[in-house]
Amino acid sequence: MTTPKIPFNRPSIVGRELALITEAIAEGQLSGDGRFTRECHRVIETVTQARAALLTHSCTAALEMAAILCDLRPGDEVIMPSFTFVSTANAVVLRGAVPVFVDIDPLTLNIDPRKVAAAVTPKTRAITAVHYAGFPADMDALAEIAQAHDLFLIEDAAQAFGSTYKGRPAGALGDLAAFSFHETKNIISGEGGALTVNRADLVERAEIIREKGTNRSRFFRGQVDKYTWVDIGSSFLPGELIAAFLFGQLEQEPQVRERRLAQYEFYTEAFQDLGASGNVRLPVQPEHTTGNGHMFYLRLASQTTRDALIAHLKDQGIVAPFHYVPLHSAPAGRRFARQAGSLENTDKVSAELVRLPMFYSLGEDIEKVAQTVRTWFGSGRRDCTA
């Protein structure tokens, strides 16, 4: 099987990652919470302006920690979009609680605060906002709902490291936030993630949950004379090799973001006329936000048209996948969750959307991607999205 000429994603070395891994080995601590973990915490807290950051082995782990910190119990409900990755809902289901799916805004593809407000019940315990494509959701509107009903507000910021909303960084916009450093994200460690905590009363418990339910972190700070099991928890922290690689990436985060934003702008310019003519819909940047260049997508007239474009790009050696299959339509979604109101925008967007290659080392191949798409539309395929 031949390797695609232009993959959707290709992990890249962007700085001192390999040298730092060598340093970690030489220092003799490969388990978690060593020097490089602390360095990552420092950078993440600086970028996000969060009260505390805790490195995790995945964004999934961060979301599961958030669910525990919200003290979710059987029968509780958490409102979230269906247009998201399974981990957003799984974290809730693992606590015995119920994900409640609401529709997205048809322009920004983020959760619609009006739908959230209508879905609140006496069982609602939290709201989870997914910052789709790296653009933060309307967090002021969601915070107003959360405050009115005494709910936790969680950011699924997996795609949004380095993005802002009204001048405030993603990760400091809710009570808790989960980030991903999976190899498909801007800043990577293969697998990896982080939880940011913005409430002082949750920081110590977050440390305990992350350390298998023990007060080990307090012990190492000299606050207790021995550590012991004090709460529920699990082993959510990554090892030092992962942290060392991640720190090398974090050192270059501004440069990585700048390059990806340039790619985003290139695609935007390349497809401006196709958008104006109604052949495609381009991403819409929500008001008062700055993105991080995480993703560029096109929305086509129908699933048939979208799938035809994906097939054409594949024939040309370009991998361009669709995105989420809505969770409310999945077998587990039907079993463990419920939906509140119509999810017509979610279903429509899922059928129309195709993501184009974006990664640090894409280089001049981006021109081939754009030209291949434009040529396909120039061959008479002009279904209007209106």
N, C-alpha and C positions, 0 to 999 in steps of 0.2 A: 504494500500500500504506500503510495507516494505521500510525502508530507505536503500539506497545503502551502502554496507559495506565499500567501498572506494569511496568517492565522487571525482569529479574533483577538487573541491575547498572547503576549510573549513576555514572561518574567525577565527582568533586566537587573544587572548589577549597576548601581548608579553612584556608588561612592566607595567607602572603606569597608564594606560588609565582610569580605574574606579576611582582611587583616584583623578586624575586630573579633571574628570567630577564633582566629589563632590566638589572640590575646586572652579570650575567655578560657580556652583550653589551658594555656600556660598558667593562668591564675588559679586553676585547680578546683573551681566550682562550676559544675555543669547543671546542677539542680537549680530550681527557680529562686527568684528574689535575691540575686547577687547584684554586683555593681551595674551590669548592663540593664537589668530590669529597673533599677533605681534611676538610671539615666533616661530610660524610655519614659518612666513616670514623669520625670521633670519636664521633658520636651512636650509630652502630651498635655500636661497641665498648663504649660505656657501657651500652646497653640489653642487649646479649647477654653482657657480661663476658668476651668472647672475647679471646684474645691479640692477634689482628689481624683487621681487616675490610678487604676489597677490593671496591670497587664493580665490578659487571659489567653488561653490556648486557642480561642476562636471567638467570633462575634456571637455564635450560638451560646457559648459559655457565659458571655456577658449578659445576654438576654435572660438566661436561666437564673443568673444571680439577681438580676433586676426583679424577676418574678418572685423570688424568695424574699427579697427586701420589701416588696409590696405586701408581703404576708398573705399572698393569695391562698384561698381555701376552696374546697369543693363547693360549687354553686356560684362562686363569684364570677363576674363577667369583666372582660377587658375588650374595649372597643378598638378596632384596628382595621386597616384596609385589607381586602382580599387580594389585592394586587401587590404581593410581597413574597419573600422567600419563606419556606415552610418553618424556619426556626423562629420567626416572629410569633407564630401561633403555637408551635410545639412547646415553647417555654411556658406558656399559659396552661396548656393541656397537662403537662407534667405535674402541675400543682393541683390538678383536679378542677381547675377553673374552666370557663367557657369563652373562647374567642367569639366576639360579635363582629361580623364583617359589615362594613359600610362602604358606600361608593366613593370613588375618587372624583376630583375636579377634572373635567374633560380637557382642560387646557394644560394645567400644571402636572397632572397625573399624581398629585399628592392627595392625601385624605381630605375630604370636604368637611370643614367644621360644622356646616349646617346639618349634614347627615349625622355627625357625631352628637350634636345637641339633641337631635330627635331620637337617638338610640339610647340615651341614658335612662337607666331604671334604678330602683332601689338596690339591685344586685351589682351595679357597676362599681368596680374598684379602681380601675385605671384606664387611661387612654394611651395607646401606642401610636406615635406618628412616624411614618417611614419617609425619610428625605429622599425621594426618588430622583435618580440620576445626579445626585449630589446637591440638589437644590432644596433647602429647608422648607418644610411645610409652614403653614400660617400659624406660627406658634403663639402669637398673642391671642388670637381667637380661641385656640385650643386651651391656653392657660386660663382664659376667662371661664371657660366651661368647667375645667378641672377645679378651679378655686370655688366656683359656685356650688359644686357638688362634693367637695372635699375628696377629690380623686388624685391619684398619682398620675404624673405626666412623664411618659417615657419616650425618649428619642431612639428610634432604630436608625442610627446614623451610620450604618455600615458603609454607605457610599459617599459620605459627606465630610470626611476629614479635611479641614482647611476651608470649608464653606462658611458663609455667614448669613445671618438674618437680622436686618436693621442694625448692622454693625456689630452684632454679637455672634460669637463663633458657635457653630454646631457643637454640641456636647455640653453647652452651658445654658441651654434653652429650656430644659425641663428638670425634673427631680433627678433623673438618671438617664444615661445615654450609653448605647452600645455601638462600638466601632469594629470594623473588620479590617484585617491586614492580610486577607486571603490573596493569593497570587493574582487574582483578577482585579484587585483594587489598585488605587494610585500608589500607595505606600504598602509594601508587602513584606511578609516574612514566611511565605509559603502557606502556612496556616497561622492564624493568630488573631488577636482582638484585644479590646480594652473596654473596661467599664469606667465611665466618669460619674462621679457622685457630686451633687450640688447642694445637698442638705446635710448640715453638720451632724444631725442626729442619726444619719445612716452610715457615716464613714466607718466607724469602728465595727459595726456589724458586717459591713461589706468585706472588711479585712478578714473577719472571722469566717464568714461563709466561704471565701476564697481559699482559706487555709484549712479546709476539711472540717470546719466547725470548731477549730481551736483558736486560742488567743496567742498564737505563736508570734505574731507581729509585735504585740505588746511586750512579750518576753524579750525579743531581740532589741527592743528599745529600752529595756531595763525597767519597764513599768510594773512587771510582776516577776516573782522570783522563780517561777516555773510555769510552763504552759500546759493547758489541759483542754479537754473537750467541753465546750460551753454552749454549743448551738448546732443546728443542722448545717451541712455544708458539703463540699466535695473538693477534689483537687482540680481547681480551675486555672492554676498558674502554668505558664510555659517554662521550659528550661532555658538556661543561659545562652545556649547556641542560637536559639530562636531570637532571644532578646538582643544578642550582639548583632545579628544580621539586621534586625529591625532598627536598631539604633543607627546603623550605617545608612539605612534608608531615610530615617527621620532627619538626619543631618542635612539631607539634600531635598527635603520636602518642598521648600519654596521653588527650587529649580524644576522639580518634577511637576509641580502644579502649573508653573509657567509654560512648560512644554505642552502639557495636555490641554491647557486653555488655548494655546495657539492652534492645536489640532482641531479643537472644537470650533474655533473661529474660521479655520480653513473650510471645514465641512459646511458651516453656515453660509459662507460666501459662495461656495461651489454649488449649493442647491437653492440659492435664493430665488432664481427664476422659476425653478420647478415648484417651489412653494407658492410663488405669486400666481402661477398659472393653474393652481389647484391640483397638480399631479401628486403632490405629497404635502404632508404637514410636517413642519420642522418643530424641534423642541421649543417650548415657551418658558422663558425664565420668569419665575414668579416675582412679583413686585417686592422690592426691598431686600432682595437676596443677591449674594454673589456665589457663583458656582466654583467648582474645583476641576472642571474638565473631566469628570469621571466617565461620562458616557455621551455618545451622540447616536440618536435614533431617527428614523423616518417612520411616519405613519402613512400607510397606503390606503387605497380605496376599499379594499376588502381582503379577507384572508386568502382568497384565491390569487389576487394580484401580489400580495405580500409573499406568499409561498413561491410564486413564479419568479420573483426577483431573487429570493434566497437561492433557488435552484440555479438561476443564471449565474449568480456570483460564484457559486460552488463550481460550476463548469469552468469558470475563469480562474480558479484557484484561490478564491477569496471566501473566507469563512465569515458569514454574517448571520447570527442566530436570532430567533425571536426571543422573547423574555418570558415572564411568569405565566404559567397556567394558573388562572385564578384559584385560590385555595377553596372557595366555596363550592367549586365544581369537582374537587378532588374527593376520592372515597373517604379519607380521614376527615376532610373538612365537613362532609355531610354527617359524619358520625359524631364528631367531637364539638362542632361549632354550630352557630346559627347565623343567619344574615338578618340585618335590619333594613328593610326597604329594598327598593330596586337596586341592582348592581349593573345596570345597563352600560354605564360608562366603562366599568371594569371589563366587562365581556367584550365590548367593542374595541377598546384599546388593545387588549390582549391579542385579538385576532388581526389587528392592523400593523403592529409594531415590529420593526426589524432594527437590530443594533449593528452598527458598523465598526470595523476594527479600530481600536484606540489603545495604544500602549507606548511606553517610553521610547522604544527603539523603532517605531513605525517608519520614521524618516520619509523619504520620497515615495514610498509605496502608497502613501495616502493619496497621491495624485492618481495612481492607477485605480484605487477604489472609487474615487469620485468620478473619474472618467468612465469607468465600467457601468456605474449606475446611470450616468447621464446618457451614455450610448444606448442603454436598454430602453430608456424612456423615449429616446429619439427614433426608435424603431417602430413607432406607431402605438406603443402601449401608453395610452393617455387617459386612463380612467380617472375621473375627477373624484376627489374625496368629499366634496360638498354634499 
